[in-house]
């Protein structure tokens, strides 16, 4: 046999040997399981003197927390479109008071502070 014929036979033998190991691509082991689905995103909006920050905000479905900044004057979060039957509202809070949380599904939500005109916010919640 000629040298090129031996090279062809050797190449075919190597190909056959390599292809018999496993077709999974993971060294004979099954592939890893897929990652769990996203569980939602928690975010915080700061309530300070006459503003919500950030707004507008885009988040995944999940819990939103409104946090009153230190020394913030009295504010509330009143949903114009949001959880529950509008208008629903947090209680009046000031700096140092406990946070207010709401669970949001996909949609667009608007809110404002009833004590201060122009203090508005919007959250776009992704599925």
C-alpha positions, -999 to 999 in steps of 0.1 A, spaced: 0 0 0 11 35 -6 17 60 21 -14 80 13 -36 49 15 -21 42 50 -28 78 60 -64 75 48 -69 42 68 -54 58 99 -76 88 96 -108 67 92 -98 45 122 -93 76 143 -126 91 132 -144 59 141 -127 56 174 -136 92 183 -172 90 172 -179 59 194 -172 77 227 -204 96 231 -227 118 211 -237 139 241 -207 162 239 -203 160 277 -178 131 279 -205 104 281 -224 123 309 -259 138 302 -260 175 297 -265 197 327 -301 207 336 -314 240 323 -313 269 348 -344 276 368 -368 302 354 -363 338 366 -383 344 398 -388 381 395 -368 410 405 -370 431 436 -362 467 434 -363 498 456 -377 532 448 -366 559 472 -393 583 484 -377 616 493 -388 652 495 -412 656 466 -398 629 444 -398 592 436 -365 578 424 -360 561 399 -390 568 378 -399 556 354 -385 522 363 -386 489 344 -385 457 364 -393 420 361 -425 408 378 -420 406 415 -418 428 446 -412 465 446 -401 483 477 -407 520 484 -382 533 509 -386 566 527 -353 584 528 -339 597 561 -356 631 570 -382 627 543 -414 646 550 -448 629 549 -456 611 517 -477 582 505 -478 559 474 -513 561 458 -517 537 429 -537 552 399 -532 519 381 -517 492 402 -522 464 427 -558 461 440 -586 483 430 -575 519 422 -570 540 440 -552 520 466 -527 537 489 -499 531 513 -504 548 547 -487 581 552 -450 577 561 -420 598 568 -383 593 568 -373 564 592 -407 547 589 -410 511 577 -409 504 539 -440 498 518 -439 468 495 -462 457 467 -462 426 445 -465 435 408 -474 413 378 -467 423 342 -482 456 332 -477 494 335 -484 510 368 -487 547 377 -487 562 412 -485 595 429 -483 612 463 -516 627 473 -499 654 494 -477 669 467 -489 677 432 -463 667 406 -449 639 427 -457 611 402 -441 578 392 -444 549 367 -433 513 367 -433 491 337 -432 454 348 -420 428 323 -434 393 323 
